[in-house]
Amino acid sequence: MTQSNYIPWKGYFDYINSVDEFFFYDDVQYTKQDWRSRNMIKSPKGVEWLSVPVGSKTRNRLICEVDIKQHDWQKSHWGKISQYYREAPYFKMYKEFFDDIYIGNTWTNLSDMNQTIIKRISKELLGITTKFDDSRRFNLHGSKEERYIPLLKEIGCTTFVSGPSAKSYLTDEAMEKEGIKLEWMNYEGYKEYHQLYPPFEHSVSILDLIFNEGPNMKEFMNSFKS
């Protein structure tokens, strides 16, 4: 369970592939200049940020309430992606897929866009069979830890896998009291792959892995290892 991000890095999809059921957690406070509305790609001059222009009234808004006020950014982002990756070995193979995302749709809500892109990449490109759900269905309240536990109990969760950033508020003791085993995602040990514009950078969007390794992309992700 975690917030939806804009075209996330490969580790995000490893997280999804490591669980039976994945919850988007977008009914929490939106944070500016965060992964929710931006991510990195490689360019000839180094790492470059792609940022979605969300509405100015984001203070005290939940992620799921954040609107996208402009639409010319979609053509701009796809233009930069195409420019920087057109020489990548598998760009042509996936061009139509991302043409549809950037040109074939007009996005108006950040959460809806992020979730749709994540689901499509997971299912159509990576073949992930994890079930997707949304925490908004449960009308959660309270502190971060207090919000998690009622949802996990309601769905009958016995093992909860969390990203390491939650270590500041999730504890083994609280989970064990509810009969839930807490496990942490490990994002270490990734292999490097053929990447344009060295030096190599692991933390860029999964777009980089898709265009550079194509059908071999799973070989460079940890959750697909046998």
C-alpha positions, 0 to 999 in steps of 0.5 A, spaced: 500 500 500 502 506 497 501 513 494 500 513 486 506 516 483 507 519 476 511 513 471 514 510 477 521 507 477 522 499 477 522 498 484 515 501 485 513 495 480 517 490 484 513 492 490 506 491 486 509 484 484 511 482 491 504 482 493 497 478 492 493 485 493 496 492 492 492 498 495 493 505 492 493 510 498 491 516 495 486 519 500 492 522 504 495 529 504 498 531 497 506 533 498 509 538 493 515 537 489 514 529 490 514 523 486 506 524 486 507 529 480 514 528 477 519 523 475 526 523 472 528 520 465 535 520 462 537 525 457 544 527 454 545 532 459 544 527 465 537 526 469 532 531 467 525 531 471 518 531 468 513 535 472 506 534 471 503 541 472 497 540 477 492 546 480 495 551 484 490 550 490 494 543 493 494 545 500 490 541 505 488 537 499 488 529 498 492 526 492 486 524 490 483 531 489 489 534 485 486 536 479 491 537 472 489 544 470 493 544 463 494 539 458 499 541 453 504 538 458 502 531 455 505 533 448 511 536 451 513 530 456 512 525 450 516 530 446 522 529 450 521 522 452 521 521 444 527 525 443 531 522 448 529 515 447 528 514 440 535 511 439 533 506 445 533 499 442 526 498 444 523 505 443 519 503 437 516 497 440 513 501 445 511 507 442 504 506 440 503 504 447 505 510 450 502 514 444 496 512 447 497 514 454 500 521 452 496 523 446 490 518 446 488 521 453 486 528 456 488 527 464 484 531 469 485 528 475 492 526 478 491 520 482 486 517 476 492 518 471 497 515 475 493 509 477 491 508 470 498 508 467 501 504 473 496 498 472 497 498 464 504 498 465 504 492 470 498 488 466 500 489 459 508 490 459 510 486 465 504 481 466 503 482 473 497 479 476 497 482 482 490 485 484 489 492 485 484 496 490 484 503 493 484 505 500 478 510 499 473 504 499 474 504 506 473 511 509 480 510 513 481 515 519 486 516 525 494 516 525 498 513 519 498 506 523 491 507 525 489 508 518 493 501 516 490 496 521 483 497 520 483 496 512 488 490 513 484 486 518 478 487 514 481 484 508 484 478 512 491 480 511 496 476 514 502 479 511 503 486 510 509 488 505 511 495 506 516 500 503 522 502 508 519 509 508 514 507 513 519 505 518 518 511 522 511 509 524 509 502 523 512 497 528 512 490 528 509 490 535 502 493 533 502 489 527 503 482 531 498 484 536 493 484 530 496 477 527 499 481 521 506 479 520 510 486 517 515 485 512 519 490 508 521 491 501 528 491 499 531 495 493 538 493 493 542 489 489 539 491 482 543 489 476 545 495 471 542 494 464 544 498 457 542 505 459 543 511 454 547 517 457 552 514 462 553 514 468 548 509 470 542 511 474 537 506 477 532 511 480 529 514 474 522 512 471 521 505 469 520 508 462 528 507 461 528 500 463 522 499 458 525 502 452 532 500 453 531 492 455 524 491 452 522 484 453 528 483 457 526 488 462 524 483 467 531 480 468 533 487 471 528 487 476 528 483 483 521 480 484 521 476 477 527 472 479 526 465 480 
